[in-house]
Structures are given as structure tokens and as C-alpha cells.
Amino acid sequence: MLNPVTIQYMSREEIERLLFSLSASRENEEAAAFEALARRLLQLLEQATD
């Protein structure tokens, strides 16, 4: 079951897999914005670890 507490304890790899398995509907602007934000945060984390 996926909930905020579960997500808090997920590894980076698990979060990446989850993020890339989900896709927001174009009609749901809030979900699409959250998806873009999460992807950008992952990019920034990747740059910070390089």
C-alpha cells in the first residue's frame, strides 16, 4: 500500500521506479505539475551527486 508514511522510507531507486511507472493525465493540471516537479527534483539530486 502506498501512502505518505511508506514513501518516507522508500529508497531513491524505489522512488525513481515508482515515478517512471506513473503518468499524470494532461487534463489533471495539478497531477501533471507534481509529476514535473518530482522529475525535476530527481534531476537536481542526480546533478548534486555527480
FIVEXSE-779547 format. One record per atom (N, C-alpha, C, CB): residue in three letters; x, y, z; atom name. Coordinates in steps of 0.1 Angstrom, whole numbers, always signed. Glycine has a CB too. Example, Ala and Ser with C-alpha at 12.3 -4.5 7.8 and 13.67 -1.06 7.14 Angstrom:
<pt><r>ALA</r><X>+132</X><Y>-57</Y><Z>+78</Z><a>N</a></pt>
<pt><r>ALA</r><X>+123</X><Y>-45</Y><Z>+78</Z><a>CA</a></pt>
<pt><r>ALA</r><X>+132</X><Y>-33</Y><Z>+78</Z><a>C</a></pt>
<pt><r>ALA</r><X>+113</X><Y>-45</Y><Z>+90</Z><a>CB</a></pt>
<pt><r>SER</r><X>+128</X><Y>-22</Y><Z>+71</Z><a>N</a></pt>
<pt><r>SER</r><X>+137</X><Y>-11</Y><Z>+71</Z><a>CA</a></pt>
<pt><r>SER</r><X>+129</X><Y>+0</Y><Z>+79</Z><a>C</a></pt>
<pt><r>SER</r><X>+141</X><Y>-6</Y><Z>+57</Z><a>CB</a></pt>
END
This chain:
<pt><r>MET</r><X>+8</X><Y>-12</Y><Z>+0</Z><a>N</a></pt>
<pt><r>MET</r><X>+0</X><Y>+0</Y><Z>+0</Z><a>CA</a></pt>
<pt><r>MET</r><X>+9</X><Y>+12</Y><Z>+0</Z><a>C</a></pt>
<pt><r>MET</r><X>-10</X><Y>+0</Y><Z>+12</Z><a>CB</a></pt>
<pt><r>LEU</r><X>+6</X><Y>+22</Y><Z>-9</Z><a>N</a></pt>
<pt><r>LEU</r><X>+14</X><Y>+34</Y><Z>-10</Z><a>CA</a></pt>
<pt><r>LEU</r><X>+7</X><Y>+45</Y><Z>-3</Z><a>C</a></pt>
<pt><r>LEU</r><X>+16</X><Y>+37</Y><Z>-25</Z><a>CB</a></pt>
<pt><r>ASN</r><X>+14</X><Y>+51</Y><Z>+7</Z><a>N</a></pt>
<pt><r>ASN</r><X>+9</X><Y>+62</Y><Z>+14</Z><a>CA</a></pt>
<pt><r>ASN</r><X>+21</X><Y>+71</Y><Z>+18</Z><a>C</a></pt>
<pt><r>ASN</r><X>+1</X><Y>+58</Y><Z>+27</Z><a>CB</a></pt>
<pt><r>PRO</r><X>+18</X><Y>+83</Y><Z>+24</Z><a>N</a></pt>
<pt><r>PRO</r><X>+29</X><Y>+92</Y><Z>+27</Z><a>CA</a></pt>
<pt><r>PRO</r><X>+40</X><Y>+86</Y><Z>+36</Z><a>C</a></pt>
<pt><r>PRO</r><X>+24</X><Y>+105</Y><Z>+33</Z><a>CB</a></pt>
<pt><r>VAL</r><X>+35</X><Y>+78</Y><Z>+46</Z><a>N</a></pt>
<pt><r>VAL</r><X>+45</X><Y>+71</Y><Z>+55</Z><a>CA</a></pt>
<pt><r>VAL</r><X>+54</X><Y>+61</Y><Z>+48</Z><a>C</a></pt>
<pt><r>VAL</r><X>+38</X><Y>+65</Y><Z>+67</Z><a>CB</a></pt>
<pt><r>THR</r><X>+48</X><Y>+53</Y><Z>+39</Z><a>N</a></pt>
<pt><r>THR</r><X>+55</X><Y>+44</Y><Z>+31</Z><a>CA</a></pt>
<pt><r>THR</r><X>+66</X><Y>+51</Y><Z>+22</Z><a>C</a></pt>
<pt><r>THR</r><X>+46</X><Y>+35</Y><Z>+23</Z><a>CB</a></pt>
<pt><r>ILE</r><X>+62</X><Y>+61</Y><Z>+16</Z><a>N</a></pt>
<pt><r>ILE</r><X>+70</X><Y>+69</Y><Z>+7</Z><a>CA</a></pt>
<pt><r>ILE</r><X>+82</X><Y>+75</Y><Z>+15</Z><a>C</a></pt>
<pt><r>ILE</r><X>+63</X><Y>+80</Y><Z>+0</Z><a>CB</a></pt>
<pt><r>GLN</r><X>+80</X><Y>+79</Y><Z>+27</Z><a>N</a></pt>
<pt><r>GLN</r><X>+91</X><Y>+85</Y><Z>+35</Z><a>CA</a></pt>
<pt><r>GLN</r><X>+102</X><Y>+75</Y><Z>+37</Z><a>C</a></pt>
<pt><r>GLN</r><X>+85</X><Y>+89</Y><Z>+49</Z><a>CB</a></pt>
<pt><r>TYR</r><X>+100</X><Y>+62</Y><Z>+37</Z><a>N</a></pt>
<pt><r>TYR</r><X>+110</X><Y>+52</Y><Z>+39</Z><a>CA</a></pt>
<pt><r>TYR</r><X>+115</X><Y>+45</Y><Z>+26</Z><a>C</a></pt>
<pt><r>TYR</r><X>+105</X><Y>+42</Y><Z>+49</Z><a>CB</a></pt>
<pt><r>MET</r><X>+110</X><Y>+50</Y><Z>+15</Z><a>N</a></pt>
<pt><r>MET</r><X>+115</X><Y>+44</Y><Z>+2</Z><a>CA</a></pt>
<pt><r>MET</r><X>+129</X><Y>+49</Y><Z>-1</Z><a>C</a></pt>
<pt><r>MET</r><X>+105</X><Y>+47</Y><Z>-9</Z><a>CB</a></pt>
<pt><r>SER</r><X>+136</X><Y>+40</Y><Z>-8</Z><a>N</a></pt>
<pt><r>SER</r><X>+149</X><Y>+43</Y><Z>-13</Z><a>CA</a></pt>
<pt><r>SER</r><X>+148</X><Y>+52</Y><Z>-25</Z><a>C</a></pt>
<pt><r>SER</r><X>+158</X><Y>+31</Y><Z>-16</Z><a>CB</a></pt>
<pt><r>ARG</r><X>+159</X><Y>+59</Y><Z>-29</Z><a>N</a></pt>
<pt><r>ARG</r><X>+159</X><Y>+67</Y><Z>-41</Z><a>CA</a></pt>
<pt><r>ARG</r><X>+155</X><Y>+59</Y><Z>-53</Z><a>C</a></pt>
<pt><r>ARG</r><X>+173</X><Y>+73</Y><Z>-43</Z><a>CB</a></pt>
<pt><r>GLU</r><X>+161</X><Y>+46</Y><Z>-54</Z><a>N</a></pt>
<pt><r>GLU</r><X>+158</X><Y>+38</Y><Z>-66</Z><a>CA</a></pt>
<pt><r>GLU</r><X>+143</X><Y>+34</Y><Z>-66</Z><a>C</a></pt>
<pt><r>GLU</r><X>+166</X><Y>+25</Y><Z>-65</Z><a>CB</a></pt>
<pt><r>GLU</r><X>+137</X><Y>+31</Y><Z>-55</Z><a>N</a></pt>
<pt><r>GLU</r><X>+123</X><Y>+28</Y><Z>-54</Z><a>CA</a></pt>
<pt><r>GLU</r><X>+114</X><Y>+40</Y><Z>-58</Z><a>C</a></pt>
<pt><r>GLU</r><X>+119</X><Y>+23</Y><Z>-40</Z><a>CB</a></pt>
<pt><r>ILE</r><X>+118</X><Y>+52</Y><Z>-54</Z><a>N</a></pt>
<pt><r>ILE</r><X>+111</X><Y>+64</Y><Z>-58</Z><a>CA</a></pt>
<pt><r>ILE</r><X>+112</X><Y>+66</Y><Z>-73</Z><a>C</a></pt>
<pt><r>ILE</r><X>+116</X><Y>+76</Y><Z>-50</Z><a>CB</a></pt>
<pt><r>GLU</r><X>+124</X><Y>+64</Y><Z>-78</Z><a>N</a></pt>
<pt><r>GLU</r><X>+126</X><Y>+66</Y><Z>-93</Z><a>CA</a></pt>
<pt><r>GLU</r><X>+117</X><Y>+56</Y><Z>-101</Z><a>C</a></pt>
<pt><r>GLU</r><X>+140</X><Y>+65</Y><Z>-97</Z><a>CB</a></pt>
<pt><r>ARG</r><X>+117</X><Y>+43</Y><Z>-97</Z><a>N</a></pt>
<pt><r>ARG</r><X>+109</X><Y>+33</Y><Z>-103</Z><a>CA</a></pt>
<pt><r>ARG</r><X>+94</X><Y>+37</Y><Z>-103</Z><a>C</a></pt>
<pt><r>ARG</r><X>+111</X><Y>+19</Y><Z>-97</Z><a>CB</a></pt>
<pt><r>LEU</r><X>+90</X><Y>+41</Y><Z>-91</Z><a>N</a></pt>
<pt><r>LEU</r><X>+76</X><Y>+45</Y><Z>-90</Z><a>CA</a></pt>
<pt><r>LEU</r><X>+72</X><Y>+57</Y><Z>-98</Z><a>C</a></pt>
<pt><r>LEU</r><X>+73</X><Y>+48</Y><Z>-75</Z><a>CB</a></pt>
<pt><r>LEU</r><X>+81</X><Y>+67</Y><Z>-98</Z><a>N</a></pt>
<pt><r>LEU</r><X>+78</X><Y>+79</Y><Z>-106</Z><a>CA</a></pt>
<pt><r>LEU</r><X>+77</X><Y>+76</Y><Z>-121</Z><a>C</a></pt>
<pt><r>LEU</r><X>+89</X><Y>+89</Y><Z>-103</Z><a>CB</a></pt>
<pt><r>PHE</r><X>+87</X><Y>+68</Y><Z>-126</Z><a>N</a></pt>
<pt><r>PHE</r><X>+87</X><Y>+65</Y><Z>-140</Z><a>CA</a></pt>
<pt><r>PHE</r><X>+76</X><Y>+55</Y><Z>-144</Z><a>C</a></pt>
<pt><r>PHE</r><X>+100</X><Y>+60</Y><Z>-144</Z><a>CB</a></pt>
<pt><r>SER</r><X>+69</X><Y>+48</Y><Z>-134</Z><a>N</a></pt>
<pt><r>SER</r><X>+58</X><Y>+39</Y><Z>-137</Z><a>CA</a></pt>
<pt><r>SER</r><X>+45</X><Y>+47</Y><Z>-138</Z><a>C</a></pt>
<pt><r>SER</r><X>+58</X><Y>+28</Y><Z>-127</Z><a>CB</a></pt>
<pt><r>LEU</r><X>+44</X><Y>+59</Y><Z>-132</Z><a>N</a></pt>
<pt><r>LEU</r><X>+32</X><Y>+67</Y><Z>-132</Z><a>CA</a></pt>
<pt><r>LEU</r><X>+32</X><Y>+78</Y><Z>-142</Z><a>C</a></pt>
<pt><r>LEU</r><X>+30</X><Y>+72</Y><Z>-117</Z><a>CB</a></pt>
<pt><r>SER</r><X>+21</X><Y>+81</Y><Z>-146</Z><a>N</a></pt>
<pt><r>SER</r><X>+20</X><Y>+93</Y><Z>-156</Z><a>CA</a></pt>
<pt><r>SER</r><X>+7</X><Y>+100</Y><Z>-153</Z><a>C</a></pt>
<pt><r>SER</r><X>+21</X><Y>+88</Y><Z>-171</Z><a>CB</a></pt>
<pt><r>ALA</r><X>+8</X><Y>+113</Y><Z>-152</Z><a>N</a></pt>
<pt><r>ALA</r><X>-4</X><Y>+121</Y><Z>-149</Z><a>CA</a></pt>
<pt><r>ALA</r><X>-12</X><Y>+124</Y><Z>-162</Z><a>C</a></pt>
<pt><r>ALA</r><X>-1</X><Y>+134</Y><Z>-142</Z><a>CB</a></pt>
<pt><r>SER</r><X>-25</X><Y>+124</Y><Z>-161</Z><a>N</a></pt>
<pt><r>SER</r><X>-33</X><Y>+128</Y><Z>-172</Z><a>CA</a></pt>
<pt><r>SER</r><X>-31</X><Y>+143</Y><Z>-175</Z><a>C</a></pt>
<pt><r>SER</r><X>-48</X><Y>+125</Y><Z>-169</Z><a>CB</a></pt>
<pt><r>ARG</r><X>-31</X><Y>+146</Y><Z>-188</Z><a>N</a></pt>
<pt><r>ARG</r><X>-29</X><Y>+160</Y><Z>-192</Z><a>CA</a></pt>
<pt><r>ARG</r><X>-41</X><Y>+169</Y><Z>-187</Z><a>C</a></pt>
<pt><r>ARG</r><X>-29</X><Y>+161</Y><Z>-208</Z><a>CB</a></pt>
<pt><r>GLU</r><X>-52</X><Y>+163</Y><Z>-185</Z><a>N</a></pt>
<pt><r>GLU</r><X>-64</X><Y>+171</Y><Z>-180</Z><a>CA</a></pt>
<pt><r>GLU</r><X>-63</X><Y>+174</Y><Z>-165</Z><a>C</a></pt>
<pt><r>GLU</r><X>-77</X><Y>+163</Y><Z>-182</Z><a>CB</a></pt>
<pt><r>ASN</r><X>-54</X><Y>+167</Y><Z>-158</Z><a>N</a></pt>
<pt><r>ASN</r><X>-53</X><Y>+169</Y><Z>-144</Z><a>CA</a></pt>
<pt><r>ASN</r><X>-40</X><Y>+178</Y><Z>-142</Z><a>C</a></pt>
<pt><r>ASN</r><X>-51</X><Y>+156</Y><Z>-136</Z><a>CB</a></pt>
<pt><r>GLU</r><X>-42</X><Y>+191</Y><Z>-142</Z><a>N</a></pt>
<pt><r>GLU</r><X>-30</X><Y>+200</Y><Z>-142</Z><a>CA</a></pt>
<pt><r>GLU</r><X>-22</X><Y>+199</Y><Z>-129</Z><a>C</a></pt>
<pt><r>GLU</r><X>-35</X><Y>+214</Y><Z>-144</Z><a>CB</a></pt>
<pt><r>GLU</r><X>-29</X><Y>+197</Y><Z>-118</Z><a>N</a></pt>
<pt><r>GLU</r><X>-22</X><Y>+196</Y><Z>-105</Z><a>CA</a></pt>
<pt><r>GLU</r><X>-13</X><Y>+183</Y><Z>-105</Z><a>C</a></pt>
<pt><r>GLU</r><X>-32</X><Y>+196</Y><Z>-94</Z><a>CB</a></pt>
<pt><r>ALA</r><X>-18</X><Y>+172</Y><Z>-110</Z><a>N</a></pt>
<pt><r>ALA</r><X>-10</X><Y>+160</Y><Z>-110</Z><a>CA</a></pt>
<pt><r>ALA</r><X>+1</X><Y>+161</Y><Z>-120</Z><a>C</a></pt>
<pt><r>ALA</r><X>-19</X><Y>+148</Y><Z>-114</Z><a>CB</a></pt>
<pt><r>ALA</r><X>-1</X><Y>+167</Y><Z>-132</Z><a>N</a></pt>
<pt><r>ALA</r><X>+9</X><Y>+169</Y><Z>-142</Z><a>CA</a></pt>
<pt><r>ALA</r><X>+20</X><Y>+178</Y><Z>-136</Z><a>C</a></pt>
<pt><r>ALA</r><X>+3</X><Y>+175</Y><Z>-155</Z><a>CB</a></pt>
<pt><r>ALA</r><X>+17</X><Y>+189</Y><Z>-129</Z><a>N</a></pt>
<pt><r>ALA</r><X>+26</X><Y>+198</Y><Z>-123</Z><a>CA</a></pt>
<pt><r>ALA</r><X>+34</X><Y>+190</Y><Z>-112</Z><a>C</a></pt>
<pt><r>ALA</r><X>+20</X><Y>+210</Y><Z>-117</Z><a>CB</a></pt>
<pt><r>PHE</r><X>+28</X><Y>+182</Y><Z>-104</Z><a>N</a></pt>
<pt><r>PHE</r><X>+35</X><Y>+175</Y><Z>-94</Z><a>CA</a></pt>
<pt><r>PHE</r><X>+45</X><Y>+165</Y><Z>-100</Z><a>C</a></pt>
<pt><r>PHE</r><X>+25</X><Y>+167</Y><Z>-85</Z><a>CB</a></pt>
<pt><r>GLU</r><X>+41</X><Y>+158</Y><Z>-111</Z><a>N</a></pt>
<pt><r>GLU</r><X>+49</X><Y>+149</Y><Z>-118</Z><a>CA</a></pt>
<pt><r>GLU</r><X>+62</X><Y>+156</Y><Z>-123</Z><a>C</a></pt>
<pt><r>GLU</r><X>+42</X><Y>+142</Y><Z>-130</Z><a>CB</a></pt>
<pt><r>ALA</r><X>+60</X><Y>+168</Y><Z>-130</Z><a>N</a></pt>
<pt><r>ALA</r><X>+71</X><Y>+176</Y><Z>-135</Z><a>CA</a></pt>
<pt><r>ALA</r><X>+80</X><Y>+180</Y><Z>-123</Z><a>C</a></pt>
<pt><r>ALA</r><X>+66</X><Y>+188</Y><Z>-143</Z><a>CB</a></pt>
<pt><r>LEU</r><X>+75</X><Y>+184</Y><Z>-112</Z><a>N</a></pt>
<pt><r>LEU</r><X>+82</X><Y>+188</Y><Z>-101</Z><a>CA</a></pt>
<pt><r>LEU</r><X>+91</X><Y>+176</Y><Z>-95</Z><a>C</a></pt>
<pt><r>LEU</r><X>+73</X><Y>+193</Y><Z>-90</Z><a>CB</a></pt>
<pt><r>ALA</r><X>+85</X><Y>+165</Y><Z>-94</Z><a>N</a></pt>
<pt><r>ALA</r><X>+92</X><Y>+153</Y><Z>-89</Z><a>CA</a></pt>
<pt><r>ALA</r><X>+103</X><Y>+149</Y><Z>-99</Z><a>C</a></pt>
<pt><r>ALA</r><X>+82</X><Y>+141</Y><Z>-87</Z><a>CB</a></pt>
<pt><r>ARG</r><X>+101</X><Y>+149</Y><Z>-112</Z><a>N</a></pt>
<pt><r>ARG</r><X>+111</X><Y>+146</Y><Z>-121</Z><a>CA</a></pt>
<pt><r>ARG</r><X>+123</X><Y>+156</Y><Z>-121</Z><a>C</a></pt>
<pt><r>ARG</r><X>+105</X><Y>+146</Y><Z>-136</Z><a>CB</a></pt>
<pt><r>ARG</r><X>+119</X><Y>+169</Y><Z>-119</Z><a>N</a></pt>
<pt><r>ARG</r><X>+130</X><Y>+179</Y><Z>-118</Z><a>CA</a></pt>
<pt><r>ARG</r><X>+138</X><Y>+177</Y><Z>-105</Z><a>C</a></pt>
<pt><r>ARG</r><X>+123</X><Y>+193</Y><Z>-118</Z><a>CB</a></pt>
<pt><r>LEU</r><X>+132</X><Y>+174</Y><Z>-94</Z><a>N</a></pt>
<pt><r>LEU</r><X>+139</X><Y>+172</Y><Z>-82</Z><a>CA</a></pt>
<pt><r>LEU</r><X>+149</X><Y>+160</Y><Z>-83</Z><a>C</a></pt>
<pt><r>LEU</r><X>+129</X><Y>+169</Y><Z>-70</Z><a>CB</a></pt>
<pt><r>LEU</r><X>+144</X><Y>+149</Y><Z>-90</Z><a>N</a></pt>
<pt><r>LEU</r><X>+153</X><Y>+138</Y><Z>-93</Z><a>CA</a></pt>
<pt><r>LEU</r><X>+165</X><Y>+142</Y><Z>-101</Z><a>C</a></pt>
<pt><r>LEU</r><X>+146</X><Y>+127</Y><Z>-100</Z><a>CB</a></pt>
<pt><r>GLN</r><X>+163</X><Y>+151</Y><Z>-111</Z><a>N</a></pt>
<pt><r>GLN</r><X>+174</X><Y>+156</Y><Z>-119</Z><a>CA</a></pt>
<pt><r>GLN</r><X>+184</X><Y>+164</Y><Z>-111</Z><a>C</a></pt>
<pt><r>GLN</r><X>+168</X><Y>+165</Y><Z>-131</Z><a>CB</a></pt>
<pt><r>LEU</r><X>+179</X><Y>+172</Y><Z>-102</Z><a>N</a></pt>
<pt><r>LEU</r><X>+187</X><Y>+181</Y><Z>-94</Z><a>CA</a></pt>
<pt><r>LEU</r><X>+195</X><Y>+172</Y><Z>-84</Z><a>C</a></pt>
<pt><r>LEU</r><X>+179</X><Y>+191</Y><Z>-86</Z><a>CB</a></pt>
<pt><r>LEU</r><X>+189</X><Y>+162</Y><Z>-79</Z><a>N</a></pt>
<pt><r>LEU</r><X>+196</X><Y>+152</Y><Z>-70</Z><a>CA</a></pt>
<pt><r>LEU</r><X>+207</X><Y>+145</Y><Z>-78</Z><a>C</a></pt>
<pt><r>LEU</r><X>+186</X><Y>+142</Y><Z>-64</Z><a>CB</a></pt>
<pt><r>GLU</r><X>+204</X><Y>+141</Y><Z>-90</Z><a>N</a></pt>
<pt><r>GLU</r><X>+214</X><Y>+135</Y><Z>-98</Z><a>CA</a></pt>
<pt><r>GLU</r><X>+226</X><Y>+144</Y><Z>-101</Z><a>C</a></pt>
<pt><r>GLU</r><X>+208</X><Y>+130</Y><Z>-111</Z><a>CB</a></pt>
<pt><r>GLN</r><X>+224</X><Y>+156</Y><Z>-104</Z><a>N</a></pt>
<pt><r>GLN</r><X>+234</X><Y>+166</Y><Z>-106</Z><a>CA</a></pt>
<pt><r>GLN</r><X>+243</X><Y>+169</Y><Z>-93</Z><a>C</a></pt>
<pt><r>GLN</r><X>+228</X><Y>+180</Y><Z>-111</Z><a>CB</a></pt>
<pt><r>ALA</r><X>+236</X><Y>+169</Y><Z>-82</Z><a>N</a></pt>
<pt><r>ALA</r><X>+243</X><Y>+171</Y><Z>-69</Z><a>CA</a></pt>
<pt><r>ALA</r><X>+252</X><Y>+160</Y><Z>-65</Z><a>C</a></pt>
<pt><r>ALA</r><X>+233</X><Y>+173</Y><Z>-58</Z><a>CB</a></pt>
<pt><r>THR</r><X>+249</X><Y>+148</Y><Z>-70</Z><a>N</a></pt>
<pt><r>THR</r><X>+257</X><Y>+136</Y><Z>-66</Z><a>CA</a></pt>
<pt><r>THR</r><X>+268</X><Y>+134</Y><Z>-77</Z><a>C</a></pt>
<pt><r>THR</r><X>+249</X><Y>+124</Y><Z>-65</Z><a>CB</a></pt>
<pt><r>ASP</r><X>+268</X><Y>+141</Y><Z>-88</Z><a>N</a></pt>
<pt><r>ASP</r><X>+279</X><Y>+139</Y><Z>-98</Z><a>CA</a></pt>
<pt><r>ASP</r><X>+292</X><Y>+146</Y><Z>-94</Z><a>C</a></pt>
<pt><r>ASP</r><X>+274</X><Y>+144</Y><Z>-112</Z><a>CB</a></pt>
END
